[in-house]
Amino acid sequence: MSNSSERPESLGEYLAHLPLSDEQRAELATCTSFSELHRRLSAQPPSGENGAVQGSVGSRLTLDSAAEMQEAEMLALDASGRVCLKATPPIRRTRVIPEPWRTNILIRAWR
């Protein structure tokens, strides 16, 4: 999908932006609502009000460039086990506690 700020007015426009084959697009064109479309894309029962949309994220991410994203190690699982993009580098924790101040000038110079 593009990063444009325009919102699709219809399911047809939304489907036109998804990288699907003609057969897949024709099959999904019979959907009557966005929630039904996302339910079909996710291929699993929704777990809540936004469950269908959240469930289809993984399949929408891997529609066109699944091999490229897995090769670049851009896809990961979040804490809930859902597919997500790695958007930040891994966290490297450092000590927050300051080192003690040494009063001996020779020890300070040695460091």
ROLO-935416 format. One record per residue (C-alpha): residue number from 0; residue in three letters; x, y, z. Coordinates in nm, 3 decimals. Last residue first. Example, Ala and Ser with C-alpha at 12.3 -4.5 7.8 and 13.67 -1.06 7.14 Angstrom:
REM residues 2
1,SER,1.367,-0.106,0.714;
0,ALA,1.230,-0.450,0.780;
END
This chain:
REM residues 111
110,ARG,4.092,0.487,3.420;
109,TRP,4.450,0.524,3.551;
108,ALA,4.406,0.900,3.589;
107,ARG,4.115,0.849,3.830;
106,ILE,4.317,0.593,4.030;
105,LEU,4.613,0.831,4.054;
104,ILE,4.391,1.124,4.156;
103,ASN,4.249,0.940,4.458;
102,THR,3.904,1.082,4.522;
101,ARG,3.719,0.823,4.315;
100,TRP,3.360,0.904,4.236;
99,PRO,3.145,0.593,4.231;
98,GLU,3.017,0.481,3.891;
97,PRO,2.678,0.618,3.804;
96,ILE,2.374,0.390,3.825;
95,VAL,2.183,0.386,3.498;
94,ARG,2.369,0.090,3.356;
93,THR,2.311,0.026,2.991;
92,ARG,2.035,-0.164,2.816;
91,ARG,2.064,-0.236,2.446;
90,ILE,1.718,-0.240,2.290;
89,PRO,1.696,-0.403,1.950;
88,PRO,1.678,-0.166,1.654;
87,THR,1.341,-0.013,1.573;
86,ALA,1.066,-0.077,1.320;
85,LYS,1.066,-0.455,1.319;
84,LEU,0.737,-0.510,1.140;
83,CYS,0.459,-0.709,1.305;
82,VAL,0.307,-1.057,1.302;
81,ARG,0.100,-1.136,1.611;
80,GLY,0.220,-1.360,1.897;
79,SER,0.088,-1.138,2.175;
78,ALA,0.437,-1.014,2.269;
77,ASP,0.505,-0.917,1.908;
76,LEU,0.620,-1.156,1.639;
75,ALA,0.877,-1.043,1.386;
74,LEU,0.908,-0.944,1.022;
73,MET,1.200,-0.731,0.901;
72,GLU,1.457,-1.013,0.889;
71,ALA,1.591,-0.891,0.551;
70,GLU,1.532,-1.239,0.410;
69,GLN,1.193,-1.252,0.579;
68,MET,1.098,-0.918,0.427;
67,GLU,1.219,-1.012,0.079;
66,ALA,1.043,-1.349,0.088;
65,ALA,0.714,-1.197,0.204;
64,SER,0.719,-0.914,-0.048;
63,ASP,0.381,-0.905,-0.211;
62,LEU,0.119,-1.040,0.025;
61,THR,0.338,-1.074,0.336;
60,LEU,0.239,-0.755,0.514;
59,ARG,-0.129,-0.798,0.422;
58,SER,-0.126,-1.157,0.555;
57,GLY,0.028,-1.050,0.884;
56,VAL,-0.199,-0.750,0.927;
55,SER,-0.514,-0.956,0.864;
54,GLY,-0.562,-1.052,1.228;
53,GLN,-0.545,-0.691,1.344;
52,VAL,-0.823,-0.592,1.103;
51,ALA,-1.034,-0.894,1.194;
50,GLY,-0.975,-0.850,1.566;
49,ASN,-1.084,-0.487,1.579;
48,GLU,-1.411,-0.565,1.760;
47,GLY,-1.273,-0.877,1.920;
46,SER,-1.093,-1.206,1.859;
45,PRO,-1.173,-1.236,1.491;
44,PRO,-1.198,-1.589,1.346;
43,GLN,-0.901,-1.688,1.129;
42,ALA,-0.825,-1.663,0.757;
41,SER,-0.678,-1.313,0.809;
40,LEU,-0.761,-1.202,0.456;
39,ARG,-1.116,-1.332,0.481;
38,ARG,-1.176,-1.149,0.811;
37,HIS,-1.015,-0.837,0.667;
36,LEU,-1.262,-0.837,0.377;
35,GLU,-1.554,-0.907,0.610;
34,SER,-1.450,-0.613,0.828;
33,PHE,-1.416,-0.390,0.522;
32,SER,-1.772,-0.464,0.421;
31,THR,-1.974,-0.642,0.150;
30,CYS,-1.710,-0.886,0.031;
29,THR,-1.763,-1.025,-0.321;
28,ALA,-1.452,-0.843,-0.445;
27,LEU,-1.238,-1.079,-0.234;
26,GLU,-1.273,-1.363,-0.485;
25,ALA,-1.216,-1.132,-0.782;
24,ARG,-0.903,-0.987,-0.617;
23,GLN,-0.768,-1.335,-0.543;
22,GLU,-0.824,-1.445,-0.903;
21,ASP,-0.670,-1.127,-1.046;
20,SER,-0.359,-1.172,-0.832;
19,LEU,-0.318,-0.948,-0.531;
18,PRO,-0.082,-0.661,-0.449;
17,LEU,-0.338,-0.453,-0.255;
16,HIS,-0.403,-0.105,-0.394;
15,ALA,-0.689,-0.214,-0.622;
14,LEU,-0.849,-0.396,-0.328;
13,TYR,-0.884,-0.067,-0.139;
12,GLU,-1.031,0.107,-0.443;
11,GLY,-1.282,-0.175,-0.490;
10,LEU,-1.370,-0.176,-0.120;
9,SER,-1.480,0.183,-0.153;
8,GLU,-1.380,0.537,-0.068;
7,PRO,-1.015,0.458,-0.011;
6,ARG,-0.852,0.709,0.224;
5,GLU,-0.614,0.968,0.084;
4,SER,-0.310,1.037,0.301;
3,SER,-0.075,0.860,0.066;
2,ASN,0.168,0.610,0.214;
1,SER,0.110,0.354,-0.056;
0,MET,0.000,0.000,0.000;
END
